[in-house]
Amino acid sequence: MKVYALYLPQFHETDENNEWWGKGFTEWTNVKKAHPLFSKHMQPKHPLNGNYYNLLKKETVEWQTKLMHEYGIDAFIYYHYYFNGKKLLEKPAENLLKWKDIEQPFFFNWANHTWNRSWKGSKEVLMEQTYGEEKDWEEHFDYLKDFFLDNRYIKVDNKPLFIIYDGSFAEKEAMFSYFDKRCKEIGFDGLYLIEECFNAEKSALEQFSNNLCSITKNIYFTQPLIGKSVYIRKSKINLFYEKITSRLNQKGIISRTKVYDGDKLLKVSMQKCNYNNMIPGLFFEWDNTPRHENRGFIIDGISKNMFMKYMDFYGHSDFIIINAWNEWCEGMMLEPTEELGYKYLEWIKEWKTSDNCNK
């Protein structure tokens, strides 16, 4: 089973982020500002040896690539931010395309959601997502094709692998049929499309499955949101508690950061999420309070025993997607930290070299 990790490209300045969040803003800004919200809350997190890197520097990408190969990460999944012609955070992927000597396998997850000030509890729109028409899709594909044609870009059955974050838009079928046709015109056998799913509740999953694009090959069950949705609905007590505390938090009556048990979320995922066309997701821990403070939530780190069971359970899959390589403001990073060192990378390496991985 291949192990792929989501990759956030927001570790460098952009004009847009400077305008929206203040001069000099990068992902590290919120990481450094984080603080504990209650006793024993482990914030802020610190990169090992103070490595607050800049993703526009080649030595950073070389270091990450060396690390991924050493510990068994088979590819990075770059978040692709494209808003009907407008690109954001595109430079790291564009630089990788130029740096042919860096042997870093990769592919894209089109994070096609509207950007707003949700970090601050506001709905103010910063960059709206729209989809246009065929001439706009042509421009988008012409941008993507140089990446698709790169030997390092991951293909499945001679099809470039491409994940869509939100497949609920009306133009989806026409757009990706066009992308599929264009892929065939440049020598591929089409586009290998995967759609993300965040809710495994039966009715929601049925509705999601009924609205898949005709060329979609797999559904990616995004963790930890899938595990959280299943766990909350596991009992009426869980669901009632979630609704009440969420409502009181929103109204400012209470200020309580919710904390979940990571092992329980993965355990219930294995019980409820095992479908033929699913791509399993995995997380190690979660804490998005550096962005959202008390509006966020926390998932305690999973145990090594649960990690091994989870990997063995889904080991028949072609690949698994880890959330994430470097989501520092959501507490999901495989990169080494002062607090944990190389802990999670070492677990992956141990499983990748085990007999279970090679069955």
MOPE-V288139 format. One record per residue. N is the residue number from 1. RES is the residue in three letters. BURIAL is + if it has 9 or more other C-alpha atoms within 8 Angstrom, else -. Layout:
n=(N,N)
res=(RES,RES)
burial=(BURIAL,BURIAL)
This chain:
n=(1,2,3,4,5,6,7,8,9,10,11,12,13,14,15,16,17,18,19,20,21,22,23,24,25,26,27,28,29,30,31,32,33,34,35,36,37,38,39,40,41,42,43,44,45,46,47,48,49,50,51,52,53,54,55,56,57,58,59,60,61,62,63,64,65,66,67,68,69,70,71,72,73,74,75,76,77,78,79,80,81,82,83,84,85,86,87,88,89,90,91,92,93,94,95,96,97,98,99,100,101,102,103,104,105,106,107,108,109,110,111,112,113,114,115,116,117,118,119,120,121,122,123,124,125,126,127,128,129,130,131,132,133,134,135,136,137,138,139,140,141,142,143,144,145,146,147,148,149,150,151,152,153,154,155,156,157,158,159,160,161,162,163,164,165,166,167,168,169,170,171,172,173,174,175,176,177,178,179,180,181,182,183,184,185,186,187,188,189,190,191,192,193,194,195,196,197,198,199,200,201,202,203,204,205,206,207,208,209,210,211,212,213,214,215,216,217,218,219,220,221,222,223,224,225,226,227,228,229,230,231,232,233,234,235,236,237,238,239,240,241,242,243,244,245,246,247,248,249,250,251,252,253,254,255,256,257,258,259,260,261,262,263,264,265,266,267,268,269,270,271,272,273,274,275,276,277,278,279,280,281,282,283,284,285,286,287,288,289,290,291,292,293,294,295,296,297,298,299,300,301,302,303,304,305,306,307,308,309,310,311,312,313,314,315,316,317,318,319,320,321,322,323,324,325,326,327,328,329,330,331,332,333,334,335,336,337,338,339,340,341,342,343,344,345,346,347,348,349,350,351,352,353,354,355,356,357,358,359)
res=(MET,LYS,VAL,TYR,ALA,LEU,TYR,LEU,PRO,GLN,PHE,HIS,GLU,THR,ASP,GLU,ASN,ASN,GLU,TRP,TRP,GLY,LYS,GLY,PHE,THR,GLU,TRP,THR,ASN,VAL,LYS,LYS,ALA,HIS,PRO,LEU,PHE,SER,LYS,HIS,MET,GLN,PRO,LYS,HIS,PRO,LEU,ASN,GLY,ASN,TYR,TYR,ASN,LEU,LEU,LYS,LYS,GLU,THR,VAL,GLU,TRP,GLN,THR,LYS,LEU,MET,HIS,GLU,TYR,GLY,ILE,ASP,ALA,PHE,ILE,TYR,TYR,HIS,TYR,TYR,PHE,ASN,GLY,LYS,LYS,LEU,LEU,GLU,LYS,PRO,ALA,GLU,ASN,LEU,LEU,LYS,TRP,LYS,ASP,ILE,GLU,GLN,PRO,PHE,PHE,PHE,ASN,TRP,ALA,ASN,HIS,THR,TRP,ASN,ARG,SER,TRP,LYS,GLY,SER,LYS,GLU,VAL,LEU,MET,GLU,GLN,THR,TYR,GLY,GLU,GLU,LYS,ASP,TRP,GLU,GLU,HIS,PHE,ASP,TYR,LEU,LYS,ASP,PHE,PHE,LEU,ASP,ASN,ARG,TYR,ILE,LYS,VAL,ASP,ASN,LYS,PRO,LEU,PHE,ILE,ILE,TYR,ASP,GLY,SER,PHE,ALA,GLU,LYS,GLU,ALA,MET,PHE,SER,TYR,PHE,ASP,LYS,ARG,CYS,LYS,GLU,ILE,GLY,PHE,ASP,GLY,LEU,TYR,LEU,ILE,GLU,GLU,CYS,PHE,ASN,ALA,GLU,LYS,SER,ALA,LEU,GLU,GLN,PHE,SER,ASN,ASN,LEU,CYS,SER,ILE,THR,LYS,ASN,ILE,TYR,PHE,THR,GLN,PRO,LEU,ILE,GLY,LYS,SER,VAL,TYR,ILE,ARG,LYS,SER,LYS,ILE,ASN,LEU,PHE,TYR,GLU,LYS,ILE,THR,SER,ARG,LEU,ASN,GLN,LYS,GLY,ILE,ILE,SER,ARG,THR,LYS,VAL,TYR,ASP,GLY,ASP,LYS,LEU,LEU,LYS,VAL,SER,MET,GLN,LYS,CYS,ASN,TYR,ASN,ASN,MET,ILE,PRO,GLY,LEU,PHE,PHE,GLU,TRP,ASP,ASN,THR,PRO,ARG,HIS,GLU,ASN,ARG,GLY,PHE,ILE,ILE,ASP,GLY,ILE,SER,LYS,ASN,MET,PHE,MET,LYS,TYR,MET,ASP,PHE,TYR,GLY,HIS,SER,ASP,PHE,ILE,ILE,ILE,ASN,ALA,TRP,ASN,GLU,TRP,CYS,GLU,GLY,MET,MET,LEU,GLU,PRO,THR,GLU,GLU,LEU,GLY,TYR,LYS,TYR,LEU,GLU,TRP,ILE,LYS,GLU,TRP,LYS,THR,SER,ASP,ASN,CYS,ASN,LYS)
burial=(+,-,+,+,+,+,+,+,+,+,+,+,+,-,-,-,+,+,-,-,-,-,-,-,+,+,+,+,-,+,+,-,-,+,-,+,-,-,-,-,-,-,-,+,+,-,+,+,-,-,-,-,-,-,+,+,-,-,-,+,+,+,-,-,+,-,-,+,+,-,+,+,+,+,+,+,+,+,+,+,+,+,+,+,-,-,-,-,+,+,-,+,-,-,+,+,+,-,-,-,-,+,-,-,+,+,+,+,+,+,+,+,-,+,+,+,+,+,-,-,-,-,-,-,+,+,-,+,+,-,+,-,-,-,-,+,+,-,+,+,+,-,-,-,+,-,+,-,-,-,-,-,+,+,+,-,-,-,+,+,+,+,+,+,+,+,+,-,-,-,-,+,+,-,+,+,+,+,+,+,+,+,+,+,-,-,-,+,+,+,+,+,+,+,+,+,+,+,+,+,+,-,-,+,+,-,-,+,-,-,-,+,-,-,+,+,-,+,+,+,+,+,+,+,+,+,+,+,+,+,+,+,+,-,-,-,-,+,+,-,-,+,-,-,+,-,-,+,+,-,-,-,-,-,-,-,+,-,-,-,+,+,+,-,+,+,+,+,+,+,-,-,-,-,-,-,-,+,+,+,+,+,+,+,+,+,+,+,+,+,+,+,+,+,+,+,+,+,+,+,+,+,-,-,-,+,+,+,-,+,+,+,-,-,+,-,+,-,+,+,+,+,+,+,+,+,+,+,+,+,+,+,+,+,+,+,+,+,-,-,-,+,-,-,+,+,+,+,+,-,+,+,-,-,-,-,+,-,-)
